Amino acid sequence: MTVPSGPEKAIGYEFRDGSLLDEALTHGSSLGDGTCPVSAVRDYGRLEFLGDAVLELVTREHLLERYPAEPEGDLTHRMIRIVRRENLAAHGRRLGLPDFARLGRGFERSRGSAADSLAADLLEAVTGAIYLDSGLESARRFLIREVLAACEAEEPDAAPDPRSALQEMCQAKGLDLPSYRLVSRTGPEHEPVYTVAVTVDGEEIGLGRGSTGSSAREAAAREAIAAIDRRA
């Protein structure tokens, strides 16, 4: 499939393998209703899963280099502010990624939490696609230019997303960092349901479900936070 030039111009990166960008911009809702071209057989979920990890790695490396004298707690607070879903959604919308996405006819791209989740997921999926297309350095340049540099001047006063809040809670209590496991992916291709479990200190303490891997991980993190709070 030939990828339109618009998305590449928006993100400032030209793909060697255009099918990766196709996949990064394909929402699961488009796979079952004829909206998506036949050649697109995957939604962005796998790339979003990879991009989430690349984003965290690049952010940690960048902060260590940018703030060499800061202690771990301050660096963690900066990272939480950067990777929270609201921030990623804002950058995804600024790049116009939802406008380029392939969506099912019934998906509302312009309003509500689903639209915010879409913009954040697309940003992570594009990051994963760039990483697979030409490696970590290209993904790092993209993230520094489009996400990290824009956060430098902001005050770190926003509440973290559930995954970041759980990580911060574990660090504060001296617990092992949470790990997430995909339990199942059920439902039709255009309406998948992901189930994710989160483990802390060797114990599974949260189970979440959502229409994307990211939303399921957030739901699991919220349940884990509540479980840890009950033990306090």
N, C-alpha and C positions, 0 to 999 in steps of 0.2 A: 504494500500500500504506500502511496506517495503521501508524505506528511506535508501539510500546508506550512508555508514559511512563517505564518503568524505566531505560533507558539514559540518557535525557535528565536524569533526576534524579541519576543517578550522576555524570555528568560536569559537571553544573551549567550546562547550555546547552540551550536550546530551539531546534530547527531550524525554519527557514522552509520549507525543502525537505526533507521527511522522507526522500525517496529517497536523499539523500546519506548519511544515517545507515544506511539499509538496506544500501547498498553497502559502507560502512566496516565493517560487522559481518558481511559475507558472505565466508566462506572458500571457496576454490576447490573443496574436497572436497565441498561441498554442492550444487554445480551439476549434477552428473551422476548423482546417486542418488535424486532425488525429494525430498530433505530440504528444499531451498530452494523457496520459492514461485516460480511460473512467471514472475512479473513481475520477479524479480531476475535480471538477465542478466549481471552483472559481479561478480567478486570484488573484494576490497579492494586488490588490487595497485597499481592506478593511484593511488589515494588515499594509500596507504602511501608510494609514490614521492614524491608531492608533500609529504606531511607530514614526511618526512625532511628535505627542504630547508627547510621553514618552521621546523622545530625548530632546525636549525643557525643560521639567520639570527637568530631570536629569542634564542637562547642567546648568540650573539656580541654582539648589541646590549645585552642585559641585563648581561653581564659587563663590557662597556666602561663602562656607566653606573654599575654597582655598585662597581667597583674602578678608579677613574680613575687611580690612581697606579701600578698594577701593570704590569710589562713584559709583552711579548707571550708570553714563555715561560710565565709563571705563569698568564696567562689561558688559554693553550692547555691547560695541565694541568687547570685547572678545567673547561674545556669537555669534555675527554676523559672526565672523571669523570661529567659530567652525561649525555652522549649515549651512553655505553656501553650495550650491549644488556641487561646484567643490571639496570642501574638502570631503564631504560625498562620492562623486564618487571615489576619490582617495583611500579612505579606503575600499570601496566596491570592487574595483579592486584588492587592495592588498590582501584581503581575498579570492580572486578568485571567488566571488559570480556570476559574469556573466557566468563563465565556468560551473556552476552547474544549471543555469536557464533553464527552459523548454520554448523554444521559437518556434514560427512558422517558417516554412521553409524560408519565405521571409524576416525575420528580420535580420538585420546586427548588430551583437553583438560587432564587433571589432573596428568600426570607427565612428567618428562624434558625434554630440550632442545627438543622440538617444542612443548611447552606454554609454555616460556619465550619461544620465538620468536614464538608466537601472541600472547602478551600484549603484547610489545614492538611487533609489527606493528600490532596493533589500536590501540594508543595513537597511533602515527604516522598510521594511516588516519583516525582520528577527528579528529586535528589537521588533516589535509588537507581533510576534509569541512567542518569549521568554517570554514576559510579560504575555501573556495569558497562556503559559505553566506552569510557576512557579512563577509569580509575579514580583513586581517592583524591589526587591532586586537583582534578577538574571539579569534583564534587566540593572540595574545600573552597576553591575559588568562587564557585557559585554561592555557597552558603555565606561566606564572609562578605561578599559583595551585596547580596540580596537580603540577608537576615541579620548577621552579626554586627556589621557596621552600623546598621540602622538602630541597633539597641544600645550603642555605646553611650549616647547622650541621655537616655531615659533613666528615670529614677526607679530603683528596684522596690516598688511599693505594691505591686499587684499580687493578688493571691495566686498560689501555684495551682496547676491542674492536679487531679487526684493522683496520678502516677508520681509526679514530682513531690506532692505532699507526703505520700507514703514513703518515698525514699528518704525525705528529710526527717520524717518521724523515726524511721529505722536507725538512721545515723545518730539522732539525738538520744535514742534509748540504747545504743550500743548493740543493735540487732544486725544480723546479716542483711545485706541489701536484698530487696524482693526480686524473685525470678518468676517469669510468666511462661505458662505452657498452654499451647493450643490443645484443648480437649477434643473439640469436634467442629466441623463445618457442615451444617445441614441446610435443607431447603433448596429451592431451585436456584439456578445460576443467577437469575435476575433479582432474587430476594434471599440472599444467603443469611444464615444465622450463625455467628461465631460464638463459641463457648470457650472461655479462657479461665484458667486457674492461676492463682498467685500463691507462691510459697515464701514464707519468711522463717528463718532459723529451722529449716527442714520440715516445717509444718504447713500444710495447705490451709490457708485461713480466709481465702476469698475466691468466689466464683462469679464471673460476670458474663453477660450475653449482650450482643449488639450486632448491628448490620455490617460492621467492619471489624477487623481485628483490633484497630485502635480503640473504638468505642467499647468493645468487650473488655479490653485491658483496663480502661478507665473504670468501668463498672466493677471489675474485680478489685481494683485498688480501693474504691470507695468502701466495699464490703470489708476489706482487710483493715482499713483505718478504723472502722467502727468496731471490729473485733479487738484490735489492740487497745482502743479506748475503753472498752468494757473490762479489760483486765487491769487497768490502771487503778 
